Amino acid sequence: MPERQFVVQPLHVLKTGFWDVAKINLPKLLLQDARLLKLRNLASLAESCNEQIRSRENYRIHNGAMTNLTHNMRLYDEPLVQQLVALKAAIQEYEELDKNALAG
């Protein structure tokens, strides 16, 4: 029986330059409500996702010959997916804050 082999796709880190731009050129709109805090939370969550992606990629690159790689990659992917879901929720919360500000 031939060995089962899988290709584990690489992941790319998220672009997080928005926080640096916001800190350098802080618009007055960001000082209203909890926008600045929420934006900082978004940047922190995105960077946390990036660290998990980097860790996953290092593991994938250096352990490709392992027979249990696919199972172990799932152990990396599950918390990463949870973190990405939290990031998506934070983005939606921030967007809702903007919608409410425009409506009000």
N, CA, C and O atoms as a DFTB+ gen file, in Angstrom:
416 C
 N C O
     1  1       0.847      -1.184       0.000
     2  2       0.000       0.000       0.000
     3  2       0.894       1.248       0.000
     4  3       1.766       1.366       0.860
     5  1       0.701       2.175      -0.934
     6  2       1.537       3.372      -0.990
     7  2       1.270       4.280       0.217
     8  3       0.173       4.299       0.776
     9  1       2.311       5.029       0.596
    10  2       2.152       5.963       1.705
    11  2       1.214       7.087       1.297
    12  3       1.217       7.551       0.157
    13  1       0.414       7.506       2.265
    14  2      -0.466       8.651       2.002
    15  2       0.357       9.917       2.210
    16  3       0.913      10.140       3.286
    17  1       0.428      10.728       1.188
    18  2       1.185      11.967       1.281
    19  2       0.249      13.139       1.014
    20  3      -0.657      13.056       0.185
    21  1       0.479      14.201       1.714
    22  2      -0.349      15.387       1.601
    23  2       0.539      16.599       1.392
    24  3       1.689      16.634       1.829
    25  1      -0.009      17.576       0.725
    26  2       0.669      18.857       0.600
    27  2      -0.014      19.803       1.574
    28  3      -1.213      20.062       1.468
    29  1       0.751      20.310       2.511
    30  2       0.210      21.271       3.465
    31  2       0.508      22.651       2.911
    32  3       1.666      23.046       2.773
    33  1      -0.545      23.371       2.599
    34  2      -0.397      24.677       1.967
    35  2       0.201      25.691       2.936
    36  3      -0.140      25.704       4.119
    37  1       1.088      26.535       2.434
    38  2       1.648      27.590       3.294
    39  2       0.608      28.677       3.554
    40  3      -0.328      28.856       2.775
    41  1       0.781      29.385       4.638
    42  2      -0.070      30.525       4.968
    43  2       0.770      31.789       4.922
    44  3       1.965      31.765       5.216
    45  1       0.150      32.869       4.560
    46  2       0.828      34.163       4.525
    47  2       0.359      34.991       5.704
    48  3      -0.791      34.884       6.130
    49  1       1.243      35.811       6.227
    50  2       0.875      36.662       7.360
    51  2      -0.072      37.763       6.895
    52  3      -0.120      38.115       5.716
    53  1      -0.816      38.292       7.849
    54  2      -1.765      39.365       7.577
    55  2      -1.030      40.698       7.491
    56  3      -0.011      40.896       8.154
    57  1      -1.534      41.583       6.696
    58  2      -0.982      42.935       6.600
    59  2      -1.492      43.732       7.803
    60  3      -2.698      43.828       8.026
    61  1      -0.571      44.297       8.566
    62  2      -0.981      45.006       9.781
    63  2      -0.437      46.435       9.840
    64  3      -0.350      47.013      10.923
    65  1      -0.084      46.990       8.735
    66  2       0.476      48.335       8.714
    67  2      -0.513      49.425       9.082
    68  3      -0.114      50.564       9.324
    69  1      -1.797      49.096       9.128
    70  2      -2.808      50.113       9.435
    71  2      -2.583      50.729      10.814
    72  3      -2.849      51.916      11.006
    73  1      -2.099      49.948      11.773
    74  2      -1.896      50.473      13.124
    75  2      -0.760      51.495      13.131
    76  3      -0.859      52.519      13.807
    77  1       0.306      51.233      12.394
    78  2       1.422      52.183      12.313
    79  2       0.970      53.485      11.668
    80  3       1.348      54.568      12.114
    81  1       0.166      53.381      10.623
    82  2      -0.346      54.583       9.949
    83  2      -1.264      55.362      10.893
    84  3      -1.195      56.589      10.957
    85  1      -2.113      54.655      11.618
    86  2      -3.037      55.322      12.539
    87  2      -2.275      56.044      13.651
    88  3      -2.668      57.137      14.058
    89  1      -1.201      55.450      14.142
    90  2      -0.419      56.084      15.221
    91  2       0.308      57.329      14.731
    92  3       0.443      58.302      15.473
    93  1       0.777      57.305      13.489
    94  2       1.536      58.435      12.955
    95  2       0.616      59.597      12.610
    96  3       0.935      60.750      12.899
    97  1      -0.506      59.305      12.002
    98  2      -1.444      60.332      11.554
    99  2      -2.800      60.043      12.198
   100  3      -3.700      59.505      11.554
   101  1      -2.931      60.397      13.447
   102  2      -4.116      60.063      14.224
   103  2      -5.276      61.004      13.890
   104  3      -5.293      62.154      14.331
   105  1      -6.248      60.512      13.108
   106  2      -7.407      61.358      12.806
   107  2      -8.266      61.594      14.048
   108  3      -8.326      60.743      14.936
   109  1      -8.920      62.737      14.108
   110  2      -9.778      63.059      15.256
   111  2     -10.894      62.038      15.420
   112  3     -11.347      61.785      16.536
   113  1     -11.337      61.451      14.316
   114  2     -12.411      60.457      14.368
   115  2     -12.037      59.272      15.256
   116  3     -12.898      58.692      15.917
   117  1     -10.755      58.914      15.272
   118  2     -10.313      57.789      16.099
   119  2     -10.383      58.079      17.588
   120  3     -10.384      57.154      18.400
   121  1     -10.441      59.354      17.957
   122  2     -10.498      59.719      19.371
   123  2     -11.920      59.695      19.917
   124  3     -12.122      59.858      21.120
   125  1     -12.900      59.496      19.053
   126  2     -14.291      59.441      19.482
   127  2     -14.649      58.032      19.928
   128  3     -14.108      57.046      19.428
   129  1     -15.572      57.961      20.881
   130  2     -16.061      56.685      21.398
   131  2     -14.881      55.800      21.809
   132  3     -13.931      56.270      22.434
   133  1     -14.953      54.547      21.459
   134  2     -13.890      53.602      21.818
   135  2     -13.103      53.188      20.577
   136  3     -12.503      52.113      20.555
   137  1     -13.100      54.024      19.554
   138  2     -12.475      53.651      18.283
   139  2     -10.988      53.307      18.414
   140  3     -10.532      52.291      17.890
   141  1     -10.251      54.145      19.105
   142  2      -8.814      53.928      19.218
   143  2      -8.527      52.615      19.956
   144  3      -7.649      51.852      19.553
   145  1      -9.249      52.364      21.004
   146  2      -9.085      51.121      21.751
   147  2      -9.439      49.909      20.889
   148  3      -8.736      48.899      20.908
   149  1     -10.519      50.017      20.143
   150  2     -10.943      48.911      19.279
   151  2      -9.946      48.694      18.136
   152  3      -9.667      47.556      17.759
   153  1      -9.415      49.779      17.592
   154  2      -8.420      49.654      16.528
   155  2      -7.148      49.010      17.068
   156  3      -6.538      48.177      16.396
   157  1      -6.752      49.388      18.260
   158  2      -5.570      48.773      18.886
   159  2      -5.822      47.293      19.142
   160  3      -4.918      46.473      18.981
   161  1      -7.034      46.949      19.537
   162  2      -7.402      45.554      19.746
   163  2      -7.310      44.776      18.433
   164  3      -6.827      43.644      18.408
   165  1      -7.770      45.383      17.356
   166  2      -7.666      44.752      16.035
   167  2      -6.203      44.489      15.674
   168  3      -5.861      43.404      15.205
   169  1      -5.359      45.467      15.889
   170  2      -3.935      45.309      15.571
   171  2      -3.311      44.206      16.417
   172  3      -2.503      43.421      15.921
   173  1      -3.678      44.149      17.671
   174  2      -3.137      43.125      18.566
   175  2      -3.591      41.730      18.143
   176  3      -2.791      40.795      18.115
   177  1      -4.870      41.593      17.815
   178  2      -5.391      40.296      17.359
   179  2      -4.733      39.870      16.045
   180  3      -4.396      38.699      15.868
   181  1      -4.552      40.814      15.132
   182  2      -3.924      40.497      13.846
   183  2      -2.479      40.060      14.054
   184  3      -2.018      39.116      13.410
   185  1      -1.769      40.729      14.936
   186  2      -0.379      40.349      15.192
   187  2      -0.299      38.990      15.883
   188  3       0.623      38.216      15.628
   189  1      -1.254      38.703      16.749
   190  2      -1.310      37.385      17.386
   191  2      -1.544      36.297      16.338
   192  3      -0.929      35.232      16.396
   193  1      -2.428      36.566      15.386
   194  2      -2.650      35.626      14.277
   195  2      -1.361      35.434      13.490
   196  3      -1.018      34.311      13.121
   197  1      -0.654      36.518      13.236
   198  2       0.603      36.425      12.493
   199  2       1.634      35.566      13.221
   200  3       2.350      34.790      12.588
   201  1       1.714      35.697      14.520
   202  2       2.659      34.875      15.286
   203  2       2.281      33.395      15.195
   204  3       3.155      32.536      15.084
   205  1       0.999      33.103      15.243
   206  2       0.563      31.714      15.104
   207  2       0.850      31.199      13.697
   208  3       1.237      30.043      13.527
   209  1       0.663      32.041      12.697
   210  2       0.952      31.649      11.319
   211  2       2.452      31.387      11.160
   212  3       2.840      30.396      10.540
   213  1       3.290      32.254      11.707
   214  2       4.735      32.051      11.621
   215  2       5.158      30.746      12.299
   216  3       5.985      30.000      11.774
   217  1       4.588      30.489      13.451
   218  2       4.905      29.253      14.167
   219  2       4.491      28.036      13.356
   220  3       5.237      27.063      13.248
   221  1       3.291      28.104      12.787
   222  2       2.783      27.002      11.949
   223  2       3.693      26.782      10.748
   224  3       4.021      25.644      10.413
   225  1       4.100      27.866      10.105
   226  2       4.950      27.751       8.923
   227  2       6.316      27.171       9.269
   228  3       6.851      26.353       8.520
   229  1       6.876      27.583      10.383
   230  2       8.152      27.012      10.817
   231  2       8.011      25.508      11.056
   232  3       8.874      24.723      10.662
   233  1       6.931      25.125      11.697
   234  2       6.704      23.703      11.953
   235  2       6.542      22.947      10.632
   236  3       7.126      21.880      10.444
   237  1       5.745      23.510       9.723
   238  2       5.492      22.866       8.428
   239  2       6.787      22.679       7.644
   240  3       7.026      21.616       7.071
   241  1       7.614      23.710       7.622
   242  2       8.859      23.669       6.856
   243  2       9.844      22.655       7.430
   244  3      10.488      21.918       6.683
   245  1       9.958      22.619       8.735
   246  2      11.000      21.804       9.371
   247  2      10.568      20.387       9.728
   248  3      11.390      19.588      10.178
   249  1       9.291      20.063       9.535
   250  2       8.816      18.734       9.916
   251  2       8.052      18.036       8.803
   252  3       7.244      17.145       9.068
   253  1       8.295      18.427       7.577
   254  2       7.572      17.875       6.442
   255  2       7.709      16.379       6.268
   256  3       6.832      15.753       5.673
   257  1       8.777      15.787       6.765
   258  2       9.001      14.354       6.573
   259  2       8.294      13.494       7.623
   260  3       8.321      12.267       7.533
   261  1       7.672      14.116       8.603
   262  2       7.014      13.341       9.655
   263  2       5.777      12.632       9.112
   264  3       5.058      13.172       8.272
   265  1       5.542      11.434       9.595
   266  2       4.378      10.675       9.127
   267  2       3.071      11.209       9.703
   268  3       2.008      10.974       9.127
   269  1       3.124      11.915      10.818
   270  2       1.912      12.444      11.437
   271  2       1.769      13.956      11.223
   272  3       1.116      14.643      12.009
   273  1       2.383      14.461      10.160
   274  2       2.371      15.900       9.905
   275  2       0.948      16.450       9.768
   276  3       0.629      17.495      10.335
   277  1       0.106      15.757       9.026
   278  2      -1.255      16.255       8.802
   279  2      -2.008      16.397      10.115
   280  3      -2.687      17.400      10.334
   281  1      -1.898      15.419      10.978
   282  2      -2.562      15.488      12.294
   283  2      -1.996      16.646      13.109
   284  3      -2.748      17.412      13.712
   285  1      -0.683      16.770      13.125
   286  2      -0.060      17.836      13.903
   287  2      -0.383      19.218      13.341
   288  3      -0.488      20.184      14.096
   289  1      -0.538      19.317      12.042
   290  2      -0.906      20.608      11.454
   291  2      -2.298      21.019      11.902
   292  3      -2.568      22.206      12.088
   293  1      -3.182      20.046      12.077
   294  2      -4.520      20.366      12.592
   295  2      -4.428      20.970      13.985
   296  3      -5.209      21.854      14.340
   297  1      -3.470      20.490      14.774
   298  2      -3.280      21.044      16.115
   299  2      -2.843      22.511      16.049
   300  3      -3.157      23.290      16.949
   301  1      -2.135      22.883      15.011
   302  2      -1.781      24.283      14.795
   303  2      -2.956      25.069      14.220
   304  3      -3.180      26.224      14.583
   305  1      -3.698      24.435      13.327
   306  2      -4.753      25.144      12.605
   307  2      -5.970      25.477      13.473
   308  3      -6.568      26.541      13.311
   309  1      -6.337      24.595      14.373
   310  2      -7.553      24.824      15.166
   311  2      -7.491      26.107      15.990
   312  3      -8.418      26.913      15.911
   313  1      -6.422      26.334      16.787
   314  2      -6.376      27.607      17.516
   315  2      -6.237      28.817      16.597
   316  3      -6.722      29.903      16.914
   317  1      -5.573      28.627      15.457
   318  2      -5.435      29.723      14.497
   319  2      -6.801      30.109      13.942
   320  3      -7.109      31.294      13.818
   321  1      -7.606      29.133      13.613
   322  2      -8.954      29.425      13.109
   323  2      -9.764      30.155      14.181
   324  3     -10.482      31.103      13.861
   325  1      -9.667      29.741      15.428
   326  2     -10.373      30.430      16.515
   327  2      -9.914      31.879      16.630
   328  3     -10.727      32.780      16.838
   329  1      -8.623      32.096      16.494
   330  2      -8.074      33.450      16.561
   331  2      -8.565      34.296      15.388
   332  3      -8.882      35.473      15.561
   333  1      -8.629      33.702      14.196
   334  2      -9.129      34.425      13.022
   335  2     -10.610      34.762      13.155
   336  3     -11.051      35.821      12.709
   337  1     -11.368      33.871      13.761
   338  2     -12.789      34.147      14.019
   339  2     -12.926      35.321      14.986
   340  3     -13.786      36.182      14.800
   341  1     -12.085      35.360      16.015
   342  2     -12.107      36.477      16.959
   343  2     -11.727      37.783      16.259
   344  3     -12.307      38.831      16.543
   345  1     -10.761      37.723      15.354
   346  2     -10.356      38.905      14.593
   347  2     -11.501      39.382      13.701
   348  3     -11.764      40.581      13.610
   349  1     -12.170      38.453      13.051
   350  2     -13.307      38.823      12.197
   351  2     -14.396      39.500      13.023
   352  3     -14.975      40.495      12.587
   353  1     -14.679      38.972      14.207
   354  2     -15.700      39.564      15.079
   355  2     -15.290      40.973      15.508
   356  3     -16.131      41.871      15.566
   357  1     -14.019      41.169      15.807
   358  2     -13.529      42.490      16.202
   359  2     -13.628      43.482      15.042
   360  3     -13.960      44.650      15.247
   361  1     -13.344      43.020      13.837
   362  2     -13.478      43.881      12.659
   363  2     -14.935      44.276      12.459
   364  3     -15.239      45.437      12.188
   365  1     -15.830      43.308      12.594
   366  2     -17.257      43.600      12.436
   367  2     -17.746      44.568      13.516
   368  3     -18.577      45.435      13.245
   369  1     -17.234      44.419      14.727
   370  2     -17.602      45.325      15.818
   371  2     -17.134      46.746      15.511
   372  3     -17.851      47.717      15.753
   373  1     -15.917      46.848      14.974
   374  2     -15.392      48.165      14.616
   375  2     -16.204      48.781      13.481
   376  3     -16.513      49.972      13.511
   377  1     -16.548      47.974      12.483
   378  2     -17.349      48.467      11.367
   379  2     -18.725      48.914      11.844
   380  3     -19.266      49.901      11.345
   381  1     -19.293      48.195      12.804
   382  2     -20.605      48.567      13.361
   383  2     -20.504      49.918      14.074
   384  3     -21.422      50.734      13.989
   385  1     -19.414      50.151      14.761
   386  2     -19.193      51.436      15.429
   387  2     -19.172      52.552      14.393
   388  3     -19.735      53.620      14.631
   389  1     -18.536      52.328      13.252
   390  2     -18.512      53.321      12.178
   391  2     -19.893      53.557      11.594
   392  3     -20.287      54.698      11.353
   393  1     -20.638      52.463      11.364
   394  2     -21.998      52.606      10.807
   395  2     -22.876      53.441      11.738
   396  3     -23.629      54.304      11.286
   397  1     -22.772      53.179      13.036
   398  2     -23.575      53.913      14.004
   399  2     -23.177      55.381      14.039
   400  3     -24.032      56.249      14.219
   401  1     -21.899      55.668      13.871
   402  2     -21.434      57.049      13.878
   403  2     -21.932      57.789      12.651
   404  3     -22.301      58.960      12.734
   405  1     -21.945      57.110      11.512
   406  2     -22.423      57.744      10.282
   407  2     -23.937      57.952      10.317
   408  3     -24.445      58.936       9.778
   409  1     -24.650      57.031      10.947
   410  2     -26.107      57.133      11.025
   411  2     -26.530      58.195      12.035
   412  3     -27.581      58.820      11.889
   413  1     -25.704      58.391      13.058
   414  2     -26.075      59.291      14.153
   415  2     -25.679      60.656      13.904
   416  3     -25.923      61.531      14.735
